[in-house]
Amino acid sequence: MPPYEISIDRSRLDVKAIHAFLTQSYWSPGIPLATVSRAVDNSVCVGAYLGAEQVGFARVVTDKATFAYLADVYVLEPHRGNGLSRLMMEAVTQHPELQGLRRWLLITRDAQGLYAKFGFTPLSAPERFMELRKQNAYVLQPANPA
Ligand SMILES: CC(C)(COP(=O)(O)OP(=O)(O)OC[C@H]1O[C@@H](n2cnc3c(N)ncnc32)[C@H](O)[C@@H]1OP(=O)(O)O)[C@@H](O)C(=O)NCCC(=O)NCCS
């Protein structure tokens, strides 16, 4: 097992590497670097590292008092199956700034089994939840050279 490290140290985050994955992900295709950078700046983040290389990431959008939304969880393909997402989830759920919250939310296409290990369940009352979705959110942003 390579000497992976899990860290909540913001100074280690490699925004270009995070963007390189997220802009090709199924949930945020085309997301601009400036948007990823702003999201990272305004989130509680955890990274997985092999030496200086960032090989995994997760971030939490939160008021650090009552609510948290878990987003952008990934591990680079060559490093999957080594327990890194489980370790990042432990770091997230044990994070000192994320204790005593009333509710956590997340959206996933197919990784429900991972999050279930940390107590996440399907919505108990889905009819109470609403969403406002912006299709093609990134197409019109000036920061996007395309
Ligand atoms: C999903 C992902 C983050 C898992 O990362 P990983 O480091 O390979 O996962 P781990 O090795 O830490 O697995 C931890 C546990 O979760 C389980 N698990 C991992 N991915 C899973 C999935 N997609 N569905 C169900 N269970 C999963 C594993 O079986 C493992 O169980 P175990 O501890 O009982 O053995 C990784 O496959 C990935 O980056 N996928 C592409 C991006 C993605 O889909 N992210 C999730 C968006 S919500």
The ligand as a Gaussian input file, in Angstrom:
#p B3LYP/6-31G(d) Opt

LIG

0 1
 C      -16.644000       6.667000      -5.466000
 C      -15.137000       6.778000      -5.207000
 C      -14.846000       8.135000      -4.593000
 C      -14.719000       5.667000      -4.240000
 O      -13.349000       5.880000      -3.921000
 P      -12.402000       4.676000      -3.442000
 O      -11.223000       5.288000      -2.745000
 O      -12.100000       3.774000      -4.575000
 O      -13.327000       3.926000      -2.398000
 P      -12.783000       3.071000      -1.163000
 O      -11.692000       2.175000      -1.615000
 O      -12.454000       4.019000      -0.044000
 O      -14.057000       2.259000      -0.751000
 C      -14.619000       2.409000       0.537000
 C      -15.800000       1.541000       0.652000
 O      -16.870000       2.099000      -0.116000
 C      -17.286000       1.154000      -1.074000
 N      -17.528000       1.848000      -2.319000
 C      -16.638000       2.539000      -3.039000
 N      -17.224000       3.047000      -4.138000
 C      -18.496000       2.645000      -4.091000
 C      -19.605000       2.837000      -4.935000
 N      -19.513000       3.540000      -6.090000
 N      -20.788000       2.304000      -4.579000
 C      -20.875000       1.584000      -3.437000
 N      -19.874000       1.368000      -2.597000
 C      -18.694000       1.891000      -2.926000
 C      -16.179000       0.168000      -1.231000
 O      -16.683000      -1.092000      -1.615000
 C      -15.569000       0.133000       0.126000
 O      -16.285000      -0.740000       0.975000
 P      -15.519000      -1.557000       2.140000
 O      -14.887000      -0.517000       3.040000
 O      -16.592000      -2.335000       2.795000
 O      -14.498000      -2.380000       1.423000
 C      -14.323000       6.588000      -6.511000
 O      -14.712000       5.384000      -7.114000
 C      -14.489000       7.721000      -7.503000
 O      -13.776000       8.727000      -7.438000
 N      -15.420000       7.561000      -8.471000
 C      -15.615000       8.579000      -9.502000
 C      -16.190000       9.835000      -8.926000
 C      -17.462000       9.572000      -8.172000
 O      -18.364000       8.913000      -8.666000
 N      -17.537000      10.168000      -6.956000
 C      -18.703000      10.045000      -6.119000
 C      -19.608000      11.156000      -6.431000
 S      -21.016000      11.149000      -5.308000

